Amino acid sequence: MIHSLSGGIMKDKKVFDYVKVELQDDYYSGTFWYISNIKGLKEGDLVFVPFKNGDLSLKAKVLRVDKNVKEENFPIKTKKLGQIISKTK
């Protein structure tokens, strides 16, 4: 029997831009992955990211941008990643 006809529901394949950033803060440091909706984001850009469950907003430098990656192909679950807030001016 064909699985798609057996009543199963096929999961939508979602695609995201994954961005690796390095925090630019005197107190907090490290590299982290985030999701981005910002068009034209590139390495070297400065952005604001949520930190500590969204309690803080910190400045970070973009180290890497992986565009249009299916969530099933990324090693970190999407629901565990924060979303970049905005680019700095």
DSSP file (Angstrom, degrees, kcal/mol; ACC not computed):
  #  RESIDUE AA STRUCTURE BP1 BP2  ACC     N-H-->O    O-->H-N    N-H-->O    O-->H-N    TCO  KAPPA ALPHA  PHI   PSI    X-CA   Y-CA   Z-CA
    1    1 A M              0   0    0      0, 0.0     2,-0.4     0, 0.0     5,-0.1   0.000 360.0 360.0 360.0 144.5    0.0    0.0    0.0
    2    2 A I    >   -     0   0    0      1,-0.1     3,-1.3     3,-0.0     4,-0.4  -0.650 360.0-139.6 -80.2 129.8    1.2    3.5   -0.7
    3    3 A H  G > >S+     0   0    0     -2,-0.4     3,-1.5     1,-0.3     5,-0.8   0.843  97.8  60.5 -61.0 -37.1    1.9    5.4    2.5
    4    4 A S  G 3 5S+     0   0    0      1,-0.3     3,-0.3     2,-0.1    -1,-0.3   0.714 107.6  47.2 -67.3 -17.1    0.4    8.7    1.3
    5    5 A L  G < 5S+     0   0    0     -3,-1.3    -1,-0.3     1,-0.2    -2,-0.2   0.446  92.5  80.0 -99.5  -1.1   -3.0    7.0    0.8
    6    6 A S  T < 5S-     0   0    0     -3,-1.5    -1,-0.2    -4,-0.4    -2,-0.1   0.295 115.2 -94.1 -92.7  11.6   -3.0    5.2    4.2
    7    7 A G  T   5S+     0   0    0     -3,-0.3    -3,-0.1     1,-0.3    -2,-0.1   0.421  79.2 138.9  96.5  -2.3   -4.1    8.2    6.2
    8    8 A G      < -     0   0    0     -5,-0.8     2,-0.5     1,-0.1    -1,-0.3  -0.379  49.2-129.3 -74.1 155.3   -0.7    9.5    7.2
    9    9 A I        -     0   0    0     -2,-0.1     2,-0.4     0, 0.0    -1,-0.1  -0.920  14.9-138.9-108.0 127.1    0.1   13.2    7.2
   10   10 A M        -     0   0    0     -2,-0.5     2,-0.2    -6,-0.1     3,-0.0  -0.696  23.5-120.8 -85.4 134.2    3.2   14.3    5.5
   11   11 A K        -     0   0    0     -2,-0.4     2,-0.2     1,-0.1    -1,-0.1  -0.505  26.2-111.5 -75.2 138.2    5.1   17.0    7.4
   12   12 A D        -     0   0    0     -2,-0.2     2,-0.9     1,-0.1    -1,-0.1  -0.488  28.3-126.2 -66.1 135.9    5.6   20.3    5.6
   13   13 A K        -     0   0    0     -2,-0.2     2,-0.3    58,-0.0    -1,-0.1  -0.772  28.7-159.2 -88.7 108.5    9.3   20.8    4.8
   14   14 A K        -     0   0    0     -2,-0.9    57,-2.4     2,-0.0     2,-0.4  -0.651   2.3-153.9 -91.7 146.1   10.3   24.2    6.2
   15   15 A V  E     +A   70   0A   0     -2,-0.3     2,-0.3    55,-0.2    55,-0.2  -0.963  16.6 176.3-122.1 135.1   13.3   26.1    5.0
   16   16 A F  E     -A   69   0A   0     53,-2.5    53,-2.9    -2,-0.4     2,-0.6  -0.898  34.2-120.0-133.9 160.7   15.2   28.7    7.1
   17   17 A D  E     - B   0  36A   0     19,-0.6    19,-2.1    -2,-0.3     2,-0.4  -0.936  33.1-156.7 -97.8 117.4   18.3   30.9    7.0
   18   18 A Y  E     -AB  66  35A   0     48,-2.6    48,-3.3    -2,-0.6     2,-0.4  -0.821   8.5-166.0 -98.4 133.8   20.6   29.8    9.8
   19   19 A V  E     -AB  65  34A   0     15,-3.1    15,-2.5    -2,-0.4     2,-0.5  -0.975  12.1-152.2-127.6 127.8   23.1   32.3   11.0
   20   20 A K  E     -AB  64  33A   0     44,-2.3    43,-3.2    -2,-0.4    44,-1.6  -0.863  25.3-178.1 -97.1 128.4   26.1   31.8   13.3
   21   21 A V  E     -AB  62  32A   0     11,-3.0    11,-2.2    -2,-0.5     2,-0.5  -0.866  25.1-141.2-126.4 158.6   27.0   34.8   15.4
   22   22 A E  E     -AB  61  31A   0     39,-2.4    39,-2.8    -2,-0.3     9,-0.2  -0.987  32.3-118.0-117.0 125.1   29.7   35.8   17.9
   23   23 A L  E     -A   60   0A   0      7,-2.5     2,-0.4    -2,-0.5     7,-0.4  -0.346  16.5-157.7 -64.5 140.6   28.5   37.9   20.8
   24   24 A Q        +     0   0    0     35,-2.9     2,-0.3     5,-0.1    35,-0.3  -0.614  49.0 121.2-116.7  66.6   30.1   41.4   21.0
   25   25 A D        -     0   0    0      3,-0.7    33,-0.0    -2,-0.4    -2,-0.0  -0.951  63.6-135.0-134.4 148.1   29.5   42.0   24.7
   26   26 A D  S    S+     0   0    0     -2,-0.3    -1,-0.1     1,-0.1     3,-0.1   0.794 106.8  31.7 -72.3 -28.2   31.8   42.8   27.6
   27   27 A Y  S    S+     0   0    0      1,-0.1     2,-0.3     2,-0.0    -1,-0.1   0.849 118.6  47.0 -99.5 -41.5   30.1   40.3   30.0
   28   28 A Y        +     0   0    0      2,-0.0    -3,-0.7     0, 0.0     2,-0.3  -0.808  63.5 171.3-106.0 144.5   28.8   37.5   27.7
   29   29 A S        +     0   0    0     -2,-0.3     2,-0.2    -5,-0.1    -5,-0.1  -0.940  20.8  84.5-143.9 166.8   30.9   35.8   25.0
   30   30 A G        -     0   0    0     -7,-0.4    -7,-2.5    -2,-0.3     2,-0.4  -0.608  64.3 -81.4 129.8 172.6   30.6   32.8   22.7
   31   31 A T  E     +B   22   0A   0     -9,-0.2     2,-0.3    -2,-0.2    -9,-0.2  -0.912  44.2 174.4-113.6 142.5   29.2   31.7   19.3
   32   32 A F  E     -B   21   0A   0    -11,-2.2   -11,-3.0    -2,-0.4     2,-0.4  -0.962  27.4-120.4-144.6 156.7   25.6   30.8   18.8
   33   33 A W  E     +B   20   0A   0     -2,-0.3    49,-0.5   -13,-0.2     2,-0.3  -0.821  32.8 171.8-100.3 141.2   23.2   29.8   16.0
   34   34 A Y  E     -Bc  19  82A   0    -15,-2.5   -15,-3.1    -2,-0.4     2,-0.3  -0.896  31.3-115.2-137.2 167.2   20.0   31.8   15.2
   35   35 A I  E     -Bc  18  83A   0     47,-2.5    49,-2.7    -2,-0.3     2,-0.4  -0.818  32.4-160.0-100.8 147.1   17.3   31.9   12.6
   36   36 A S  E     +B   17   0A   0    -19,-2.1   -19,-0.6    -2,-0.3    49,-0.1  -0.987  31.1 179.6-134.2 142.2   17.0   35.0   10.4
   37   37 A N        +     0   0    0     -2,-0.4     2,-0.5    47,-0.3    -1,-0.1   0.282  53.9 119.5-108.5   3.1   14.3   36.6    8.2
   38   38 A I    >   -     0   0    0    -21,-0.1     3,-1.0     1,-0.1     2,-0.2  -0.593  60.7-136.9 -78.9 118.8   16.5   39.5    7.3
   39   39 A K  T 3  S+     0   0    0     -2,-0.5    -2,-0.1     1,-0.2    -1,-0.1  -0.501  83.6  18.0 -73.9 140.8   17.1   39.7    3.6
   40   40 A G  T 3  S+     0   0    0      1,-0.2    -1,-0.2    -2,-0.2     2,-0.2   0.590  80.5 158.7  77.9  11.0   20.7   40.4    2.5
   41   41 A L    <   +     0   0    0     -3,-1.0     2,-0.3     3,-0.0    -1,-0.2  -0.485  16.4 174.1 -68.4 134.3   22.3   39.5    5.8
   42   42 A K    >   -     0   0    0     -2,-0.2     3,-1.9     1,-0.0    20,-0.2  -0.896  37.8 -69.1-140.5 167.5   26.0   38.7    5.2
   43   43 A E  T 3  S+     0   0    0     -2,-0.3    20,-0.2     1,-0.2     3,-0.1  -0.267 116.5  28.7 -56.0 139.1   29.2   37.9    7.1
   44   44 A G  T 3  S+     0   0    0     18,-2.8    -1,-0.2     1,-0.3    19,-0.1   0.174  86.8 130.4  93.9 -17.6   30.5   40.8    9.1
   45   45 A D    <   -     0   0    0     -3,-1.9    17,-2.9    16,-0.1     2,-0.4  -0.346  55.4-129.5 -66.3 150.5   27.1   42.4    9.7
   46   46 A L  E     +D   61   0A   0     15,-0.2    42,-2.7    42,-0.2     2,-0.3  -0.888  34.3 172.0-103.0 134.9   26.3   43.5   13.2
   47   47 A V  E     -DE  60  87A   0     13,-2.8    13,-2.7    -2,-0.4     2,-0.5  -0.871  33.7-116.7-135.7 164.8   22.9   42.3   14.6
   48   48 A F  E     -DE  59  86A   0     38,-3.0    37,-2.3    -2,-0.3    38,-1.0  -0.922  34.9-175.0-103.5 133.3   20.9   42.3   17.8
   49   49 A V  E     -D   58   0A   0      9,-2.8     9,-2.6    -2,-0.5     2,-0.2  -0.940  27.6-111.3-127.2 148.9   20.1   38.8   19.1
   50   50 A P  E     -D   57   0A   0      0, 0.0     2,-0.3     0, 0.0     7,-0.2  -0.533  39.1-176.3 -74.5 146.7   17.9   37.6   22.0
   51   51 A F  E   > +D   56   0A   0      5,-2.3     5,-2.4     1,-0.2     4,-0.4  -0.985  54.2  25.1-144.8 151.8   19.9   36.0   24.9
   52   52 A K  T > 5S-     0   0    0     -2,-0.3     3,-1.7     1,-0.2    -1,-0.2   0.971 137.9 -44.1  57.3  59.1   19.0   34.3   28.2
   53   53 A N  T 3 5S-     0   0    0      1,-0.3    -1,-0.2    -3,-0.1    -2,-0.0   0.784 111.3 -56.1  58.2  31.0   15.6   33.2   27.1
   54   54 A G  T 3 5S+     0   0    0      2,-0.2    -1,-0.3     1,-0.0    -2,-0.2   0.469 111.2 117.1  85.0   1.4   14.9   36.6   25.5
   55   55 A D  T < 5S+     0   0    0     -3,-1.7     2,-0.3    -4,-0.4    -3,-0.2   0.785  77.1  39.3 -71.7 -26.1   15.6   38.5   28.7
   56   56 A L  E   < - D   0  51A   0     -5,-2.4    -5,-2.3     2,-0.0     2,-0.5  -0.881  65.8-151.0-122.6 153.9   18.5   40.3   27.1
   57   57 A S  E     - D   0  50A   0     -2,-0.3     2,-0.3    -7,-0.2    -9,-0.0  -0.982  26.7-175.8-122.2 116.3   19.2   41.8   23.7
   58   58 A L  E     - D   0  49A   0     -9,-2.6    -9,-2.8    -2,-0.5     2,-0.3  -0.814  27.3-114.5-117.0 153.2   22.9   41.7   22.8
   59   59 A K  E     + D   0  48A   0     -2,-0.3   -35,-2.9   -35,-0.3     2,-0.3  -0.637  40.0 177.6 -81.2 140.9   25.0   42.9   19.9
   60   60 A A  E     -AD  23  47A   0    -13,-2.7   -13,-2.8    -2,-0.3     2,-0.4  -0.983  27.4-126.8-144.7 154.0   26.6   40.1   17.8
   61   61 A K  E     -AD  22  46A   0    -39,-2.8   -39,-2.4    -2,-0.3     2,-0.4  -0.875  29.7-120.7-102.9 132.6   28.8   39.8   14.7
   62   62 A V  E     +A   21   0A   0    -17,-2.9   -18,-2.8    -2,-0.4   -41,-0.2  -0.586  33.5 172.2 -74.4 124.0   27.6   37.5   11.9
   63   63 A L  E     +     0   0A   0    -43,-3.2     2,-0.3    -2,-0.4   -42,-0.2   0.731  65.1   4.4-100.0 -30.5   30.2   34.8   11.2
   64   64 A R  E     -A   20   0A   0    -44,-1.6   -44,-2.3   -22,-0.1     2,-0.4  -0.989  53.8-157.8-158.8 142.9   28.3   32.6    8.8
   65   65 A V  E     -A   19   0A   0     -2,-0.3     2,-0.7   -46,-0.2   -46,-0.2  -0.979   4.2-169.7-128.0 118.9   25.0   32.5    6.9
   66   66 A D  E     -A   18   0A   0    -48,-3.3   -48,-2.6    -2,-0.4     3,-0.4  -0.927  21.4-155.2-106.3 108.7   23.5   29.2    5.6
   67   67 A K  E     +     0   0A   0     -2,-0.7   -50,-0.2   -50,-0.2   -51,-0.1  -0.585  59.8   1.7 -93.3 146.7   20.6   30.2    3.4
   68   68 A N  E    S+     0   0A   0     -2,-0.2     2,-0.5     1,-0.2    -1,-0.2   0.884  78.3 165.3  52.7  52.3   17.5   28.1    2.5
   69   69 A V  E     -A   16   0A   0    -53,-2.9   -53,-2.5    -3,-0.4    -1,-0.2  -0.846  39.4-120.5 -99.9 131.3   18.4   25.0    4.6
   70   70 A K  E >   -A   15   0A   0     -2,-0.5     3,-2.0   -55,-0.2     4,-0.3  -0.494  21.0-127.6 -67.8 137.2   15.6   22.5    5.3
   71   71 A E  G >  S+     0   0    0    -57,-2.4     3,-1.0     1,-0.3    -1,-0.1   0.798 108.4  60.4 -59.2 -28.5   15.1   22.2    9.0
   72   72 A E  G 3  S+     0   0    0    -58,-0.3    -1,-0.3     1,-0.2   -57,-0.1   0.680 102.2  53.7 -72.7 -16.1   15.5   18.4    8.8
   73   73 A N  G <  S+     0   0    0     -3,-2.0    -1,-0.2     3,-0.0    -2,-0.2   0.404  90.5  87.7 -97.8   1.4   19.0   18.9    7.5
   74   74 A F  S <  S-     0   0    0     -3,-1.0     4,-0.1    -4,-0.3     0, 0.0  -0.865  74.1-138.4-104.1 135.3   20.2   21.1   10.3
   75   75 A P  S    S+     0   0    0      0, 0.0     2,-0.4     0, 0.0    -1,-0.1   0.665  84.6  67.4 -70.2 -16.2   21.7   19.4   13.4
   76   76 A I  S    S-     0   0    0     -5,-0.0     2,-0.1     2,-0.0    -2,-0.1  -0.882  93.0-110.8-106.1 134.3   20.0   21.7   15.9
   77   77 A K    >   -     0   0    0     -2,-0.4     3,-1.7     1,-0.1     4,-0.3  -0.410  22.1-133.0 -63.7 134.1   16.2   21.6   16.3
   78   78 A T  G >  S+     0   0    0      1,-0.3     3,-1.6     2,-0.2    -1,-0.1   0.830 102.8  62.2 -58.5 -36.6   14.6   24.9   15.0
   79   79 A K  G 3  S+     0   0    0      1,-0.3    -1,-0.3     0, 0.0    -2,-0.1   0.671  99.6  56.7 -68.0 -14.3   12.4   25.3   18.1
   80   80 A K  G <  S+     0   0    0     -3,-1.7     2,-0.3     2,-0.1    -1,-0.3   0.514  94.2  85.6 -90.9  -6.5   15.6   25.6   20.3
   81   81 A L  S <  S-     0   0    0     -3,-1.6   -47,-0.2    -4,-0.3     2,-0.1  -0.729  70.7-135.9 -99.3 144.3   17.0   28.5   18.3
   82   82 A G  E     -c   34   0A   0    -49,-0.5   -47,-2.5    -2,-0.3     2,-0.4  -0.370  22.2-116.3 -84.1 172.9   16.2   32.2   18.7
   83   83 A Q  E     -c   35   0A   0    -49,-0.2   -47,-0.2    -2,-0.1     2,-0.0  -0.938  28.7-106.8-115.3 135.6   15.5   34.6   15.9
   84   84 A I        -     0   0    0    -49,-2.7   -47,-0.3    -2,-0.4   -35,-0.2  -0.346  26.0-152.4 -59.1 134.6   17.7   37.5   15.1
   85   85 A I        -     0   0    0    -37,-2.3     2,-0.3     1,-0.3   -36,-0.2   0.961  56.0 -47.5 -77.2 -54.8   16.0   40.7   16.2
   86   86 A S  E     -E   48   0A   0    -38,-1.0   -38,-3.0   -48,-0.0    -1,-0.3  -0.982  54.4 -88.3-169.1 167.9   17.4   43.3   13.7
   87   87 A K  E     -E   47   0A   0     -2,-0.3   -40,-0.3   -40,-0.2     2,-0.1  -0.610  46.3-115.4 -82.0 151.0   20.6   44.6   12.1
   88   88 A T              0   0    0    -42,-2.7   -42,-0.2    -2,-0.2    -1,-0.1  -0.461 360.0 360.0 -80.0 162.5   22.4   47.4   13.9
   89   89 A K              0   0    0     -2,-0.1    -1,-0.1   -42,-0.0   -42,-0.0   0.421 360.0 360.0-103.4 360.0   22.5   50.8   12.2
